[in-house]
């Protein structure tokens, strides 16, 4: 089934729809391809409308909100000693955790 869908200057062919479906890793029946072509064409028409907007006075932004460091300041705190860390270890080898061989 070969079809062309044209609205507002956007032309989609079966090849385009098959390619998009393959990229999305979805299987489409012929009726679904027709509906998908219509929906995708509507989306592309909307994008074309957005492209016609004058954005010359809009400042460029890389993020919509101001970026700031949300991390706390580093503080040195007491930590476990080696013996305390190994107290609950099921197997230990001196100052190290002992684990079963993986391979």
C-alpha positions as CSV (number, residue, x, y, z in Angstrom):
1,X,0.0,0.0,0.0
2,X,1.6,3.3,-1.1
3,X,0.2,6.5,0.1
4,X,1.2,10.2,0.3
5,X,-0.1,12.4,2.9
6,X,0.0,16.2,2.3
7,X,-1.1,18.9,4.7
8,X,0.4,22.3,4.9
9,X,3.3,21.5,2.8
10,X,4.4,18.3,4.7
11,X,4.6,15.3,2.5
12,X,4.9,11.9,4.0
13,X,5.3,8.7,2.1
14,X,5.1,5.1,3.1
15,X,8.9,5.0,3.1
16,X,9.0,7.9,5.7
17,X,6.4,6.1,7.9
18,X,8.2,2.7,7.6
19,X,11.5,4.4,8.5
20,X,10.0,6.2,11.5
21,X,8.4,3.0,12.7
22,X,11.7,1.2,12.3
23,X,13.5,3.8,14.4
24,X,10.8,3.6,17.1
25,X,11.0,-0.2,16.9
26,X,7.2,-0.5,16.5
27,X,5.3,-2.7,14.1
28,X,2.4,-1.0,12.3
29,X,-0.4,-2.4,10.2
30,X,-1.5,-0.6,7.0
31,X,-4.4,1.1,8.8
32,X,-2.1,2.2,11.6
33,X,0.4,3.5,9.1
34,X,-2.3,5.7,7.6
35,X,-3.3,7.0,11.0
36,X,0.3,7.5,12.0
37,X,1.0,9.4,8.8
38,X,-1.9,11.8,9.6
39,X,-0.8,12.3,13.2
40,X,2.8,12.8,12.2
41,X,1.8,15.2,9.5
42,X,-0.2,17.2,12.0
43,X,2.8,17.4,14.4
44,X,5.1,18.5,11.6
45,X,2.6,21.2,10.5
46,X,2.6,22.5,14.1
47,X,6.4,22.6,14.1
48,X,6.3,24.6,10.8
49,X,4.0,27.1,12.5
50,X,6.5,27.5,15.3
51,X,9.3,28.0,12.8
52,X,7.4,31.0,11.4
53,X,7.5,32.8,14.7
54,X,9.9,35.8,15.0
55,X,12.3,34.9,17.8
56,X,14.8,37.6,17.1
57,X,14.1,39.4,20.4
58,X,14.2,36.3,22.5
59,X,17.5,35.8,24.3
60,X,19.2,32.5,23.7
61,X,19.0,30.1,26.6
62,X,20.5,26.7,27.2
63,X,18.3,26.0,30.2
64,X,14.8,27.2,31.1
65,X,15.7,27.7,34.8
66,X,18.8,29.3,36.3
67,X,21.5,26.8,37.1
68,X,22.9,26.8,40.5
69,X,25.0,24.5,42.6
70,X,22.6,22.6,44.9
71,X,25.3,20.6,46.6
72,X,26.2,21.1,50.2
73,X,29.6,22.2,51.2
74,X,32.0,19.3,52.0
75,X,32.5,18.7,55.7
76,X,35.0,16.3,57.2
77,X,33.3,13.9,59.5
78,X,34.4,10.9,61.6
79,X,34.4,7.7,59.6
80,X,34.5,4.0,60.5
81,X,37.8,2.4,61.3
82,X,38.8,-0.6,59.3
83,X,37.9,-3.0,62.2
84,X,34.4,-1.4,62.5
85,X,33.8,-1.7,58.8
86,X,34.8,-5.4,58.8
87,X,32.9,-6.3,62.0
88,X,29.8,-7.5,60.1
89,X,31.6,-8.9,57.1
90,X,30.8,-12.6,56.6
91,X,34.3,-13.2,55.3
92,X,37.4,-11.1,55.7
93,X,41.1,-11.4,55.0
94,X,43.1,-9.2,57.3
95,X,42.1,-5.6,56.5
96,X,40.0,-6.5,53.4
97,X,36.6,-7.9,52.6
98,X,36.8,-11.4,51.1
99,X,34.3,-12.3,48.4
100,X,33.6,-15.5,46.4
101,X,35.4,-15.8,43.1
102,X,33.1,-14.7,40.3
103,X,34.7,-16.5,37.4
